Amino acid sequence: MSVWATRQNSGMQAVHSPIPHFDLPIVIKPSDIDEQGHVNNVVYLSWVQDVAVAHWNSLTSAEHRSKYAWVALRHEIDYKAEAVLGDSIVARTWTGVAQGMRYPRHTEIIRLGDGKVLCNAVTLYCPLERSTGRPTRLPTEIAAFFGK
């Protein structure tokens, strides 16, 4: 089974998500807007990171967070529609099924006014042990979030 998403009418959907999705409301700031008058594409990537961190923090203990960190191996982003100042949006993320040391995380950026998916992304992460900076296996209680 591929760790990448399958494409469906609503955008990228996880092949399988072992836990429920997580939503993070996003406030668009004037500094997010580029010369075309909409949110710059690089800002979407920062939101993908923000929702991943918020989800990780909601799932794990301070002890786990002090022991483990994540490094992004790959980002795949599809831009579907623009967001502008004043739009109410949410970043939605969910985990996919890990393969070896590759842990996929799926994200959609959604405009709440019309439910339109503005962007979807898949990021492959690798867990690191903070003390060594080296890739590490996760304990069962964390690996379960990724179907392991």
N, CA, C and O atoms as a GROMACS GRO file, in nm:
protein
  592
    1MET      N    1   0.085  -0.119   0.000
    1MET     CA    2   0.000   0.000   0.000
    1MET      C    3   0.089   0.124   0.000
    1MET      O    4   0.185   0.131   0.077
    2SER      N    5   0.058   0.219  -0.084
    2SER     CA    6   0.136   0.342  -0.092
    2SER      C    7   0.106   0.433   0.026
    2SER      O    8  -0.007   0.436   0.075
    3VAL      N    9   0.206   0.508   0.071
    3VAL     CA   10   0.183   0.605   0.176
    3VAL      C   11   0.128   0.735   0.118
    3VAL      O   12   0.086   0.822   0.193
    4TRP      N   13   0.127   0.749  -0.013
    4TRP     CA   14   0.074   0.870  -0.076
    4TRP      C   15  -0.076   0.860  -0.087
    4TRP      O   16  -0.134   0.752  -0.078
    5ALA      N   17  -0.138   0.972  -0.107
    5ALA     CA   18  -0.283   0.982  -0.108
    5ALA      C   19  -0.340   0.931  -0.239
    5ALA      O   20  -0.272   0.925  -0.341
    6THR      N   21  -0.467   0.895  -0.233
    6THR     CA   22  -0.542   0.869  -0.354
    6THR      C   23  -0.626   0.993  -0.380
    6THR      O   24  -0.667   1.061  -0.286
    7ARG      N   25  -0.652   1.023  -0.504
    7ARG     CA   26  -0.729   1.142  -0.537
    7ARG      C   27  -0.877   1.105  -0.550
    7ARG      O   28  -0.914   1.008  -0.615
    8GLN      N   29  -0.960   1.187  -0.484
    8GLN     CA   30  -1.104   1.169  -0.489
    8GLN      C   31  -1.166   1.305  -0.514
    8GLN      O   32  -1.095   1.406  -0.516
    9ASN      N   33  -1.297   1.311  -0.531
    9ASN     CA   34  -1.364   1.438  -0.562
    9ASN      C   35  -1.336   1.547  -0.460
    9ASN      O   36  -1.326   1.664  -0.499
   10SER      N   37  -1.323   1.515  -0.334
   10SER     CA   38  -1.302   1.616  -0.231
   10SER      C   39  -1.155   1.651  -0.212
   10SER      O   40  -1.122   1.728  -0.122
   11GLY      N   41  -1.067   1.598  -0.294
   11GLY     CA   42  -0.925   1.625  -0.279
   11GLY      C   43  -0.852   1.501  -0.233
   11GLY      O   44  -0.904   1.390  -0.244
   12MET      N   45  -0.732   1.519  -0.181
   12MET     CA   46  -0.654   1.405  -0.133
   12MET      C   47  -0.719   1.348  -0.008
   12MET      O   48  -0.758   1.423   0.081
   13GLN      N   49  -0.730   1.219  -0.003
   13GLN     CA   50  -0.784   1.152   0.114
   13GLN      C   51  -0.684   1.045   0.155
   13GLN      O   52  -0.624   0.980   0.070
   14ALA      N   53  -0.668   1.027   0.284
   14ALA     CA   54  -0.576   0.924   0.333
   14ALA      C   55  -0.625   0.788   0.289
   14ALA      O   56  -0.745   0.761   0.288
   15VAL      N   57  -0.531   0.704   0.252
   15VAL     CA   58  -0.564   0.566   0.221
   15VAL      C   59  -0.629   0.503   0.344
   15VAL      O   60  -0.725   0.427   0.333
   16HIS      N   61  -0.576   0.533   0.460
   16HIS     CA   62  -0.630   0.485   0.587
   16HIS      C   63  -0.582   0.579   0.695
   16HIS      O   64  -0.465   0.618   0.697
   17SER      N   65  -0.670   0.616   0.786
   17SER     CA   66  -0.630   0.698   0.900
   17SER      C   67  -0.669   0.627   1.028
   17SER      O   68  -0.788   0.606   1.053
   18PRO      N   69  -0.572   0.589   1.108
   18PRO     CA   70  -0.602   0.514   1.229
   18PRO      C   71  -0.668   0.597   1.340
   18PRO      O   72  -0.722   0.540   1.434
   19ILE      N   73  -0.664   0.729   1.330
   19ILE     CA   74  -0.724   0.815   1.432
   19ILE      C   75  -0.803   0.926   1.364
   19ILE      O   76  -0.780   0.954   1.246
   20PRO      N   77  -0.895   0.991   1.436
   20PRO     CA   78  -0.975   1.099   1.375
   20PRO      C   79  -0.889   1.218   1.333
   20PRO      O   80  -0.779   1.239   1.384
   21HIS      N   81  -0.943   1.295   1.239
   21HIS     CA   82  -0.871   1.415   1.194
   21HIS      C   83  -0.867   1.521   1.305
   21HIS      O   84  -0.937   1.509   1.406
   22PHE      N   85  -0.784   1.622   1.285
   22PHE     CA   86  -0.765   1.732   1.380
   22PHE      C   87  -0.776   1.862   1.302
   22PHE      O   88  -0.717   1.877   1.196
   23ASP      N   89  -0.852   1.957   1.356
   23ASP     CA   90  -0.873   2.087   1.291
   23ASP      C   91  -0.805   2.198   1.369
   23ASP      O   92  -0.808   2.199   1.492
   24LEU      N   93  -0.744   2.291   1.296
   24LEU     CA   94  -0.683   2.409   1.355
   24LEU      C   95  -0.734   2.532   1.281
   24LEU      O   96  -0.704   2.548   1.162
   25PRO      N   97  -0.810   2.620   1.348
   25PRO     CA   98  -0.854   2.744   1.281
   25PRO      C   99  -0.732   2.829   1.246
   25PRO      O  100  -0.636   2.838   1.322
   26ILE      N  101  -0.739   2.892   1.130
   26ILE     CA  102  -0.630   2.976   1.081
   26ILE      C  103  -0.683   3.118   1.060
   26ILE      O  104  -0.791   3.137   1.003
   27VAL      N  105  -0.607   3.216   1.106
   27VAL     CA  106  -0.639   3.356   1.082
   27VAL      C  107  -0.540   3.408   0.977
   27VAL      O  108  -0.419   3.404   0.998
   28ILE      N  109  -0.593   3.457   0.868
   28ILE     CA  110  -0.507   3.512   0.763
   28ILE      C  111  -0.462   3.652   0.806
   28ILE      O  112  -0.544   3.737   0.841
   29LYS      N  113  -0.331   3.673   0.803
   29LYS     CA  114  -0.273   3.803   0.841
   29LYS      C  115  -0.239   3.882   0.714
   29LYS      O  116  -0.216   3.823   0.609
   30PRO      N  117  -0.236   4.013   0.725
   30PRO     CA  118  -0.196   4.094   0.608
   30PRO      C  119  -0.060   4.052   0.551
   30PRO      O  120  -0.040   4.059   0.430
   31SER      N  121   0.032   4.008   0.636
   31SER     CA  122   0.164   3.966   0.588
   31SER      C  123   0.160   3.835   0.509
   31SER      O  124   0.258   3.799   0.443
   32ASP      N  125   0.047   3.762   0.515
   32ASP     CA  126   0.032   3.638   0.438
   32ASP      C  127  -0.001   3.664   0.291
   32ASP      O  128   0.010   3.575   0.207
   33ILE      N  129  -0.042   3.786   0.260
   33ILE     CA  130  -0.091   3.821   0.127
   33ILE      C  131   0.026   3.863   0.038
   33ILE      O  132   0.112   3.941   0.079
   34ASP      N  133   0.027   3.810  -0.085
   34ASP     CA  134   0.135   3.843  -0.179
   34ASP      C  135   0.091   3.952  -0.277
   34ASP      O  136  -0.017   4.009  -0.263
   35GLU      N  137   0.176   3.978  -0.376
   35GLU     CA  138   0.148   4.086  -0.471
   35GLU      C  139   0.027   4.058  -0.561
   35GLU      O  140  -0.025   4.150  -0.625
   36GLN      N  141  -0.019   3.933  -0.566
   36GLN     CA  142  -0.141   3.901  -0.643
   36GLN      C  143  -0.267   3.923  -0.561
   36GLN      O  144  -0.378   3.907  -0.612
   37GLY      N  145  -0.252   3.958  -0.433
   37GLY     CA  146  -0.367   3.986  -0.349
   37GLY      C  147  -0.427   3.865  -0.280
   37GLY      O  148  -0.538   3.873  -0.226
   38HIS      N  149  -0.355   3.752  -0.282
   38HIS     CA  150  -0.403   3.633  -0.211
   38HIS      C  151  -0.291   3.574  -0.127
   38HIS      O  152  -0.177   3.620  -0.134
   39VAL      N  153  -0.324   3.473  -0.048
   39VAL     CA  154  -0.225   3.410   0.040
   39VAL      C  155  -0.115   3.348  -0.046
   39VAL      O  156  -0.141   3.276  -0.142
   40ASN      N  157   0.009   3.380  -0.010
   40ASN     CA  158   0.126   3.327  -0.080
   40ASN      C  159   0.136   3.176  -0.059
   40ASN      O  160   0.105   3.126   0.049
   41ASN      N  161   0.180   3.106  -0.162
   41ASN     CA  162   0.190   2.960  -0.155
   41ASN      C  163   0.280   2.912  -0.041
   41ASN      O  164   0.253   2.807   0.018
   42VAL      N  165   0.384   2.985  -0.010
   42VAL     CA  166   0.475   2.945   0.098
   42VAL      C  167   0.402   2.946   0.233
   42VAL      O  168   0.435   2.867   0.322
   43VAL      N  169   0.304   3.034   0.249
   43VAL     CA  170   0.227   3.042   0.373
   43VAL      C  171   0.148   2.912   0.395
   43VAL      O  172   0.135   2.866   0.508
   44TYR      N  173   0.095   2.855   0.287
   44TYR     CA  174   0.024   2.728   0.300
   44TYR      C  175   0.113   2.622   0.363
   44TYR      O  176   0.068   2.546   0.449
   45LEU      N  177   0.240   2.617   0.321
   45LEU     CA  178   0.332   2.520   0.378
   45LEU      C  179   0.352   2.545   0.527
   45LEU      O  180   0.361   2.450   0.605
   46SER      N  181   0.358   2.671   0.568
   46SER     CA  182   0.372   2.699   0.711
   46SER      C  183   0.248   2.653   0.787
   46SER      O  184   0.259   2.607   0.901
   47TRP      N  185   0.130   2.665   0.726
   47TRP     CA  186   0.008   2.617   0.791
   47TRP      C  187   0.008   2.465   0.802
   47TRP      O  188  -0.040   2.409   0.901
   48VAL      N  189   0.060   2.397   0.700
   48VAL     CA  190   0.073   2.251   0.705
   48VAL      C  191   0.159   2.212   0.826
   48VAL      O  192   0.126   2.118   0.898
   49GLN      N  193   0.268   2.284   0.846
   49GLN     CA  194   0.355   2.259   0.961
   49GLN      C  195   0.284   2.292   1.092
   49GLN      O  196   0.292   2.216   1.188
   50ASP      N  197   0.215   2.407   1.096
   50ASP     CA  198   0.146   2.450   1.219
   50ASP      C  199   0.044   2.348   1.265
   50ASP      O  200   0.038   2.316   1.384
   51VAL      N  201  -0.037   2.296   1.173
   51VAL     CA  202  -0.141   2.201   1.213
   51VAL      C  203  -0.079   2.067   1.253
   51VAL      O  204  -0.131   1.999   1.341
   52ALA      N  205   0.032   2.028   1.188
   52ALA     CA  206   0.100   1.904   1.227
   52ALA      C  207   0.153   1.915   1.370
   52ALA      O  208   0.138   1.822   1.450
   53VAL      N  209   0.214   2.028   1.402
   53VAL     CA  210   0.268   2.048   1.538
   53VAL      C  211   0.155   2.052   1.640
   53VAL      O  212   0.164   1.990   1.746
   54ALA      N  213   0.047   2.124   1.609
   54ALA     CA  214  -0.066   2.133   1.703
   54ALA      C  215  -0.127   1.995   1.727
   54ALA      O  216  -0.163   1.962   1.840
   55HIS      N  217  -0.139   1.914   1.622
   55HIS     CA  218  -0.194   1.780   1.636
   55HIS      C  219  -0.101   1.694   1.721
   55HIS      O  220  -0.147   1.625   1.812
   56TRP      N  221   0.028   1.697   1.692
   56TRP     CA  222   0.127   1.622   1.770
   56TRP      C  223   0.119   1.661   1.918
   56TRP      O  224   0.119   1.575   2.006
   57ASN      N  225   0.111   1.791   1.943
   57ASN     CA  226   0.103   1.839   2.082
   57ASN      C  227  -0.025   1.792   2.152
   57ASN      O  228  -0.024   1.766   2.272
   58SER      N  229  -0.134   1.781   2.077
   58SER     CA  230  -0.261   1.737   2.137
   58SER      C  231  -0.262   1.587   2.167
   58SER      O  232  -0.336   1.542   2.255
   59LEU      N  233  -0.181   1.511   2.096
   59LEU     CA  234  -0.180   1.365   2.111
   59LEU      C  235  -0.079   1.314   2.212
   59LEU      O  236  -0.096   1.204   2.266
   60THR      N  237   0.024   1.391   2.239
   60THR     CA  238   0.138   1.338   2.314
   60THR      C  239   0.160   1.413   2.445
   60THR      O  240   0.112   1.524   2.466
   61SER      N  241   0.235   1.348   2.532
   61SER     CA  242   0.271   1.408   2.660
   61SER      C  243   0.395   1.496   2.644
   61SER      O  244   0.467   1.486   2.545
   62ALA      N  245   0.418   1.580   2.742
   62ALA     CA  246   0.539   1.663   2.744
   62ALA      C  247   0.663   1.573   2.742
   62ALA      O  248   0.764   1.607   2.680
   63GLU      N  249   0.654   1.460   2.809
   63GLU     CA  250   0.767   1.366   2.811
   63GLU      C  251   0.798   1.314   2.670
   63GLU      O  252   0.913   1.311   2.629
   64HIS      N  253   0.693   1.275   2.597
   64HIS     CA  254   0.714   1.228   2.460
   64HIS      C  255   0.773   1.339   2.373
   64HIS      O  256   0.866   1.316   2.296
   65ARG      N  257   0.718   1.460   2.386
   65ARG     CA  258   0.766   1.572   2.304
   65ARG      C  259   0.910   1.609   2.336
   65ARG      O  260   0.982   1.658   2.250
   66SER      N  261   0.952   1.586   2.459
   66SER     CA  262   1.092   1.616   2.494
   66SER      C  263   1.188   1.509   2.442
   66SER      O  264   1.307   1.534   2.429
   67LYS      N  265   1.136   1.391   2.415
   67LYS     CA  266   1.220   1.280   2.369
   67LYS      C  267   1.226   1.267   2.218
   67LYS      O  268   1.328   1.228   2.162
   68TYR      N  269   1.114   1.300   2.149
   68TYR     CA  270   1.105   1.277   2.005
   68TYR      C  271   1.080   1.407   1.929
   68TYR      O  272   1.012   1.497   1.977
   69ALA      N  273   1.136   1.413   1.810
   69ALA     CA  274   1.113   1.524   1.717
   69ALA      C  275   1.086   1.462   1.580
   69ALA      O  276   1.105   1.342   1.559
   70TRP      N  277   1.042   1.546   1.487
   70TRP     CA  278   1.011   1.499   1.352
   70TRP      C  279   1.091   1.581   1.251
   70TRP      O  280   1.113   1.700   1.270
   71VAL      N  281   1.133   1.515   1.146
   71VAL     CA  282   1.196   1.583   1.033
   71VAL      C  283   1.113   1.550   0.908
   71VAL      O  284   1.077   1.434   0.886
   72ALA      N  285   1.085   1.652   0.829
   72ALA     CA  286   1.011   1.631   0.704
   72ALA      C  287   1.105   1.575   0.599
   72ALA      O  288   1.214   1.628   0.576
   73LEU      N  289   1.063   1.468   0.535
   73LEU     CA  290   1.140   1.408   0.426
   73LEU      C  291   1.091   1.456   0.290
   73LEU      O  292   1.169   1.467   0.195
   74ARG      N  293   0.961   1.486   0.282
   74ARG     CA  294   0.902   1.525   0.154
   74ARG      C  295   0.770   1.593   0.178
   74ARG      O  296   0.693   1.554   0.266
   75HIS      N  297   0.742   1.698   0.099
   75HIS     CA  298   0.612   1.764   0.097
   75HIS      C  299   0.558   1.754  -0.046
   75HIS      O  300   0.630   1.777  -0.143
   76GLU      N  301   0.431   1.721  -0.057
   76GLU     CA  302   0.361   1.725  -0.186
   76GLU      C  303   0.238   1.812  -0.164
   76GLU      O  304   0.153   1.781  -0.081
   77ILE      N  305   0.227   1.921  -0.239
   77ILE     CA  306   0.118   2.017  -0.219
   77ILE      C  307   0.048   2.043  -0.351
   77ILE      O  308   0.112   2.066  -0.454
   78ASP      N  309  -0.084   2.040  -0.347
   78ASP     CA  310  -0.167   2.080  -0.461
   78ASP      C  311  -0.246   2.202  -0.421
   78ASP      O  312  -0.321   2.200  -0.323
   79TYR      N  313  -0.229   2.310  -0.496
   79TYR     CA  314  -0.303   2.435  -0.472
   79TYR      C  315  -0.427   2.432  -0.559
   79TYR      O  316  -0.418   2.418  -0.681
   80LYS      N  317  -0.544   2.444  -0.496
   80LYS     CA  318  -0.672   2.430  -0.566
   80LYS      C  319  -0.742   2.564  -0.590
   80LYS      O  320  -0.802   2.584  -0.696
   81ALA      N  321  -0.734   2.655  -0.492
   81ALA     CA  322  -0.803   2.784  -0.501
   81ALA      C  323  -0.733   2.881  -0.407
   81ALA      O  324  -0.659   2.840  -0.318
   82GLU      N  325  -0.757   3.009  -0.428
   82GLU     CA  326  -0.689   3.109  -0.346
   82GLU      C  327  -0.767   3.141  -0.219
   82GLU      O  328  -0.889   3.126  -0.212
   83ALA      N  329  -0.692   3.187  -0.120
   83ALA     CA  330  -0.750   3.243   0.002
   83ALA      C  331  -0.710   3.391   0.006
   83ALA      O  332  -0.601   3.428  -0.038
   84VAL      N  333  -0.799   3.472   0.059
   84VAL     CA  334  -0.773   3.615   0.067
   84VAL      C  335  -0.800   3.663   0.209
   84VAL      O  336  -0.864   3.595   0.289
   85LEU      N  337  -0.748   3.782   0.238
   85LEU     CA  338  -0.769   3.843   0.369
   85LEU      C  339  -0.919   3.846   0.399
   85LEU      O  340  -0.998   3.885   0.314
   86GLY      N  341  -0.956   3.805   0.518
   86GLY     CA  342  -1.096   3.802   0.558
   86GLY      C  343  -1.161   3.665   0.547
   86GLY      O  344  -1.265   3.641   0.608
   87ASP      N  345  -1.101   3.573   0.469
   87ASP     CA  346  -1.155   3.437   0.461
   87ASP      C  347  -1.138   3.367   0.596
   87ASP      O  348  -1.036   3.383   0.662
   88SER      N  349  -1.239   3.291   0.636
   88SER     CA  350  -1.229   3.203   0.754
   88SER      C  351  -1.187   3.067   0.702
   88SER      O  352  -1.255   3.008   0.619
   89ILE      N  353  -1.074   3.019   0.751
   89ILE     CA  354  -1.024   2.891   0.702
   89ILE      C  355  -0.984   2.802   0.820
   89ILE      O  356  -0.966   2.848   0.933
   90VAL      N  357  -0.970   2.674   0.789
   90VAL     CA  358  -0.926   2.576   0.887
   90VAL      C  359  -0.824   2.485   0.818
   90VAL      O  360  -0.838   2.452   0.700
   91ALA      N  361  -0.723   2.447   0.894
   91ALA     CA  362  -0.629   2.345   0.850
   91ALA      C  363  -0.672   2.214   0.914
   91ALA      O  364  -0.685   2.205   1.036
   92ARG      N  365  -0.693   2.114   0.833
   92ARG     CA  366  -0.736   1.981   0.881
   92ARG      C  367  -0.626   1.881   0.850
   92ARG      O  368  -0.578   1.874   0.737
   93THR      N  369  -0.588   1.802   0.949
   93THR     CA  370  -0.484   1.702   0.928
   93THR      C  371  -0.527   1.567   0.983
   93THR      O  372  -0.609   1.558   1.074
   94TRP      N  373  -0.469   1.464   0.926
   94TRP     CA  374  -0.489   1.328   0.974
   94TRP      C  375  -0.367   1.247   0.935
   94TRP      O  376  -0.294   1.281   0.841
   95THR      N  377  -0.346   1.139   1.008
   95THR     CA  378  -0.230   1.054   0.982
   95THR      C  379  -0.266   0.946   0.883
   95THR      O  380  -0.382   0.905   0.871
   96GLY      N  381  -0.165   0.901   0.814
   96GLY     CA  382  -0.178   0.784   0.727
   96GLY      C  383  -0.110   0.666   0.794
   96GLY      O  384  -0.078   0.671   0.913
   97VAL      N  385  -0.088   0.562   0.718
   97VAL     CA  386  -0.026   0.441   0.771
   97VAL      C  387   0.124   0.445   0.744
   97VAL      O  388   0.167   0.461   0.630
   98ALA      N  389   0.202   0.431   0.851
   98ALA     CA  390   0.348   0.436   0.840
   98ALA      C  391   0.400   0.313   0.768
   98ALA      O  392   0.344   0.203   0.776
   99GLN      N  393   0.510   0.335   0.696
   99GLN     CA  394   0.583   0.227   0.633
   99GLN      C  395   0.729   0.244   0.673
   99GLN      O  396   0.795   0.339   0.631
  100GLY      N  397   0.778   0.151   0.753
  100GLY     CA  398   0.915   0.163   0.802
  100GLY      C  399   0.930   0.289   0.886
  100GLY      O  400   0.858   0.308   0.983
  101MET      N  401   1.025   0.374   0.848
  101MET     CA  402   1.051   0.497   0.920
  101MET      C  403   0.985   0.618   0.853
  101MET      O  404   1.017   0.732   0.886
  102ARG      N  405   0.895   0.594   0.762
  102ARG     CA  406   0.824   0.702   0.692
  102ARG      C  407   0.681   0.710   0.743
  102ARG      O  408   0.603   0.615   0.732
  103TYR      N  409   0.649   0.826   0.799
  103TYR     CA  410   0.519   0.848   0.862
  103TYR      C  411   0.444   0.957   0.786
  103TYR      O  412   0.481   1.074   0.794
  104PRO      N  413   0.338   0.921   0.711
  104PRO     CA  414   0.267   1.021   0.632
  104PRO      C  415   0.166   1.100   0.716
  104PRO      O  416   0.104   1.047   0.809
  105ARG      N  417   0.151   1.224   0.680
  105ARG     CA  418   0.050   1.312   0.739
  105ARG      C  419  -0.016   1.386   0.623
  105ARG      O  420   0.051   1.443   0.537
  106HIS      N  421  -0.149   1.384   0.623
  106HIS     CA  422  -0.229   1.448   0.519
  106HIS      C  423  -0.289   1.577   0.575
  106HIS      O  424  -0.324   1.584   0.693
  107THR      N  425  -0.300   1.678   0.490
  107THR     CA  426  -0.355   1.807   0.533
  107THR      C  427  -0.441   1.866   0.423
  107THR      O  428  -0.407   1.858   0.304
  108GLU      N  429  -0.551   1.926   0.462
  108GLU     CA  430  -0.633   2.008   0.374
  108GLU      C  431  -0.648   2.146   0.437
  108GLU      O  432  -0.664   2.157   0.558
  109ILE      N  433  -0.641   2.249   0.355
  109ILE     CA  434  -0.674   2.384   0.398
  109ILE      C  435  -0.811   2.413   0.336
  109ILE      O  436  -0.827   2.407   0.214
  110ILE      N  437  -0.909   2.443   0.422
  110ILE     CA  438  -1.048   2.453   0.380
  110ILE      C  439  -1.103   2.592   0.412
  110ILE      O  440  -1.085   2.642   0.522
  111ARG      N  441  -1.170   2.654   0.314
  111ARG     CA  442  -1.241   2.780   0.340
  111ARG      C  443  -1.377   2.744   0.399
  111ARG      O  444  -1.454   2.669   0.338
  112LEU      N  445  -1.406   2.797   0.517
  112LEU     CA  446  -1.528   2.759   0.588
  112LEU      C  447  -1.654   2.815   0.524
  112LEU      O  448  -1.759   2.751   0.530
  113GLY      N  449  -1.646   2.932   0.462
  113GLY     CA  450  -1.764   2.994   0.404
  113GLY      C  451  -1.835   2.907   0.301
  113GLY      O  452  -1.958   2.903   0.297
  114ASP      N  453  -1.757   2.837   0.218
  114ASP     CA  454  -1.817   2.753   0.114
  114ASP      C  455  -1.769   2.609   0.118
  114ASP      O  456  -1.808   2.528   0.033
  115GLY      N  457  -1.685   2.576   0.216
  115GLY     CA  458  -1.636   2.438   0.230
  115GLY      C  459  -1.534   2.398   0.124
  115GLY      O  460  -1.500   2.281   0.114
  116LYS      N  461  -1.486   2.493   0.046
  116LYS     CA  462  -1.394   2.463  -0.063
  116LYS      C  463  -1.256   2.426  -0.009
  116LYS      O  464  -1.201   2.495   0.077
  117VAL      N  465  -1.200   2.317  -0.062
  117VAL     CA  466  -1.063   2.279  -0.031
  117VAL      C  467  -0.972   2.369  -0.114
  117VAL      O  468  -0.974   2.365  -0.237
  118LEU      N  469  -0.891   2.449  -0.044
  118LEU     CA  470  -0.802   2.544  -0.111
  118LEU      C  471  -0.668   2.480  -0.145
  118LEU      O  472  -0.602   2.518  -0.242
  119CYS      N  473  -0.629   2.385  -0.064
  119CYS     CA  474  -0.497   2.324  -0.078
  119CYS      C  475  -0.502   2.189  -0.010
  119CYS      O  476  -0.567   2.173   0.094
  120ASN      N  477  -0.434   2.091  -0.067
  120ASN     CA  478  -0.413   1.968   0.007
  120ASN      C  479  -0.269   1.926  -0.005
  120ASN      O  480  -0.200   1.956  -0.103
  121ALA      N  481  -0.224   1.857   0.098
  121ALA     CA  482  -0.082   1.822   0.106
  121ALA      C  483  -0.064   1.687   0.173
  121ALA      O  484  -0.146   1.643   0.253
  122VAL      N  485   0.046   1.623   0.137
  122VAL     CA  486   0.092   1.503   0.206
  122VAL      C  487   0.238   1.528   0.241
  122VAL      O  488   0.318   1.567   0.155
  123THR      N  489   0.271   1.506   0.366
  123THR     CA  490   0.410   1.519   0.410
  123THR      C  491   0.455   1.387   0.468
  123THR      O  492   0.383   1.324   0.546
  124LEU      N  493   0.574   1.344   0.430
  124LEU     CA  494   0.636   1.226   0.491
  124LEU      C  495   0.733   1.275   0.598
  124LEU      O  496   0.822   1.356   0.571
  125TYR      N  497   0.715   1.225   0.718
  125TYR     CA  498   0.801   1.260   0.830
  125TYR      C  499   0.878   1.137   0.877
  125TYR      O  500   0.836   1.023   0.857
  126CYS      N  501   0.992   1.163   0.938
  126CYS     CA  502   1.070   1.058   1.004
  126CYS      C  503   1.090   1.101   1.149
  126CYS      O  504   1.128   1.216   1.175
  127PRO      N  505   1.066   1.011   1.245
  127PRO     CA  506   1.087   1.046   1.385
  127PRO      C  507   1.235   1.042   1.421
  127PRO      O  508   1.310   0.956   1.376
  128LEU      N  509   1.274   1.138   1.506
  128LEU     CA  510   1.412   1.144   1.554
  128LEU      C  511   1.412   1.137   1.706
  128LEU      O  512   1.319   1.184   1.772
  129GLU      N  513   1.516   1.079   1.760
  129GLU     CA  514   1.541   1.088   1.904
  129GLU      C  515   1.616   1.219   1.926
  129GLU      O  516   1.723   1.240   1.870
  130ARG      N  517   1.558   1.306   2.008
  130ARG     CA  518   1.618   1.439   2.028
  130ARG      C  519   1.761   1.430   2.081
  130ARG      O  520   1.846   1.510   2.041
  131SER      N  521   1.789   1.335   2.169
  131SER     CA  522   1.922   1.328   2.232
  131SER      C  523   2.033   1.294   2.134
  131SER      O  524   2.149   1.330   2.155
  132THR      N  525   1.998   1.224   2.026
  132THR     CA  526   2.101   1.182   1.930
  132THR      C  527   2.084   1.249   1.793
  132THR      O  528   2.179   1.257   1.715
  133GLY      N  529   1.962   1.299   1.766
  133GLY     CA  530   1.935   1.355   1.633
  133GLY      C  531   1.925   1.248   1.526
  133GLY      O  532   1.929   1.280   1.407
  134ARG      N  533   1.911   1.125   1.566
  134ARG     CA  534   1.907   1.013   1.471
  134ARG      C  535   1.765   0.957   1.460
  134ARG      O  536   1.687   0.964   1.555
  135PRO      N  537   1.732   0.899   1.343
  135PRO     CA  538   1.602   0.833   1.329
  135PRO      C  539   1.585   0.727   1.435
  135PRO      O  540   1.681   0.661   1.475
  136THR      N  541   1.459   0.711   1.480
  136THR     CA  542   1.432   0.616   1.586
  136THR      C  543   1.294   0.553   1.568
  136THR      O  544   1.206   0.610   1.505
  137ARG      N  545   1.279   0.436   1.622
  137ARG     CA  546   1.148   0.372   1.628
  137ARG      C  547   1.068   0.439   1.740
  137ARG      O  548   1.124   0.479   1.842
  138LEU      N  549   0.939   0.450   1.719
  138LEU     CA  550   0.852   0.513   1.819
  138LEU      C  551   0.794   0.407   1.912
  138LEU      O  552   0.776   0.292   1.872
  139PRO      N  553   0.763   0.445   2.036
  139PRO     CA  554   0.696   0.351   2.125
  139PRO      C  555   0.557   0.317   2.071
  139PRO      O  556   0.497   0.394   1.996
  140THR      N  557   0.508   0.203   2.111
  140THR     CA  558   0.381   0.151   2.061
  140THR      C  559   0.268   0.252   2.071
  140THR      O  560   0.188   0.265   1.978
  141GLU      N  561   0.259   0.324   2.183
  141GLU     CA  562   0.147   0.415   2.203
  141GLU      C  563   0.148   0.532   2.104
  141GLU      O  564   0.043   0.588   2.075
  142ILE      N  565   0.264   0.569   2.052
  142ILE     CA  566   0.271   0.674   1.950
  142ILE      C  567   0.261   0.614   1.811
  142ILE      O  568   0.191   0.668   1.725
  143ALA      N  569   0.329   0.504   1.787
  143ALA     CA  570   0.324   0.439   1.656
  143ALA      C  571   0.181   0.402   1.618
  143ALA      O  572   0.148   0.397   1.500
  144ALA      N  573   0.096   0.376   1.717
  144ALA     CA  574  -0.044   0.342   1.690
  144ALA      C  575  -0.119   0.453   1.619
  144ALA      O  576  -0.215   0.426   1.547
  145PHE      N  577  -0.077   0.578   1.639
  145PHE     CA  578  -0.140   0.690   1.568
  145PHE      C  579  -0.123   0.678   1.418
  145PHE      O  580  -0.196   0.741   1.341
  146PHE      N  581  -0.025   0.598   1.375
  146PHE     CA  582   0.007   0.579   1.234
  146PHE      C  583  -0.017   0.434   1.191
  146PHE      O  584   0.044   0.387   1.094
  147GLY      N  585  -0.103   0.364   1.262
  147GLY     CA  586  -0.140   0.228   1.222
  147GLY      C  587  -0.032   0.126   1.242
  147GLY      O  588  -0.035   0.020   1.179
  148LYS      N  589   0.064   0.153   1.329
  148LYS     CA  590   0.172   0.055   1.355
  148LYS      C  591   0.145  -0.017   1.486
  148LYS      O  592   0.224  -0.102   1.526
   0.00000   0.00000   0.00000
